[in-house]
Amino acid sequence: MSATQTTNPCWERISVILREQQLSAAAFSKELGLPDPRTLYRIKNRNGRITPRLAATIHRVFPDYDAEWLQNGKVTFSVDMPSGIGKHLAVTISRRISKRLCCNAAVWNVAK
């Protein structure tokens, strides 16, 4: 890869899944029910995008990976905030996403 070429961000997200799940592109394709890995390699080699349909399929088979993150790299968190806690407010992240993406995430205790 030359210095002017950049890696496709969509392929980078697929690469994260392949590494975390310890799968080859062929094995990942098979898990998703794709006939072969050509769809994945088109994303890699042609700077393609992850379609909504492919993102939904990946999320269905591997629910730890958010469909929105797969498509555009953004993650929406939902936060549960228990009422009546008083002085300390526990904030928990209720949505599961890739462990690698959350390596710096934490549960915060906020004093009022």
C-alpha positions in Angstrom: 0.0 0.0 0.0 1.5 3.4 -1.0 1.7 6.3 1.4 -1.2 8.0 -0.5 -3.6 5.1 -0.1 -5.7 4.7 2.9 -7.5 1.7 4.3 -11.3 1.6 3.8 -12.9 2.3 7.2 -15.7 -0.2 6.4 -13.1 -2.9 5.8 -11.3 -1.9 9.0 -14.5 -2.6 11.0 -14.9 -6.0 9.3 -11.2 -6.7 10.1 -12.0 -6.0 13.8 -14.7 -8.6 13.7 -12.5 -11.1 11.9 -9.7 -10.7 14.5 -12.0 -10.8 17.5 -14.0 -13.8 16.3 -10.8 -15.4 15.0 -12.4 -16.1 11.6 -11.1 -16.0 8.0 -13.1 -14.0 5.5 -14.4 -17.3 4.1 -15.5 -18.6 7.5 -17.1 -15.3 8.3 -19.0 -15.3 5.0 -20.2 -18.9 5.7 -21.4 -17.8 9.2 -23.4 -15.0 7.6 -24.9 -17.3 5.0 -23.1 -15.7 2.1 -22.2 -18.0 -0.8 -18.6 -16.9 -0.7 -16.4 -14.1 0.6 -16.6 -12.0 -2.6 -18.9 -9.5 -1.0 -16.4 -8.8 1.7 -13.5 -8.6 -0.7 -15.4 -6.1 -2.8 -15.6 -3.9 0.3 -11.9 -4.2 0.8 -10.6 -3.9 -2.7 -13.1 -1.5 -4.3 -13.4 0.8 -1.3 -17.0 -0.4 -0.9 -19.5 0.3 1.8 -21.3 -2.0 4.2 -24.9 -2.0 3.0 -27.8 -1.8 5.5 -28.7 -5.4 4.7 -25.2 -6.7 5.3 -25.0 -4.7 8.5 -28.3 -6.2 9.7 -27.1 -9.7 8.9 -23.8 -9.3 10.7 -25.7 -7.9 13.7 -28.2 -10.8 13.7 -25.4 -13.4 13.6 -23.0 -11.4 15.9 -25.2 -9.3 18.1 -22.2 -7.7 19.9 -21.6 -5.6 16.8 -24.0 -2.7 16.3 -25.5 -2.3 12.8 -25.0 1.5 13.0 -21.3 1.1 13.9 -20.9 -1.4 11.0 -22.3 1.1 8.5 -20.8 4.4 9.6 -18.5 3.8 12.5 -20.7 5.6 15.0 -22.3 4.0 18.1 -25.3 5.3 20.0 -25.4 4.4 23.6 -28.5 4.2 25.7 -28.0 4.9 29.4 -30.1 3.6 32.3 -30.4 6.1 35.1 -32.1 4.7 38.2 -34.4 7.1 40.0 -34.2 7.8 43.7 -30.6 7.0 44.2 -29.9 10.2 46.1 -26.4 11.5 46.4 -24.7 9.1 44.0 -26.0 8.4 40.6 -25.0 5.2 38.9 -24.8 5.4 35.2 -24.6 2.1 33.3 -24.2 1.5 29.7 -26.9 -0.9 28.6 -25.9 -1.5 25.1 -23.3 -4.1 24.3 -20.7 -3.5 21.6 -17.4 -4.9 20.7 -15.0 -5.3 23.7 -12.2 -3.8 21.7 -14.2 -0.6 21.0 -15.0 -0.2 24.7 -11.6 -0.9 26.1 -11.5 2.6 27.5 -15.2 2.8 28.5 -16.1 2.8 32.2 -19.1 2.9 34.5 -19.1 6.3 36.2 -20.4 7.1 39.6 -21.4 10.8 39.7 -21.9 12.7 42.9 -24.7 15.3 42.9 
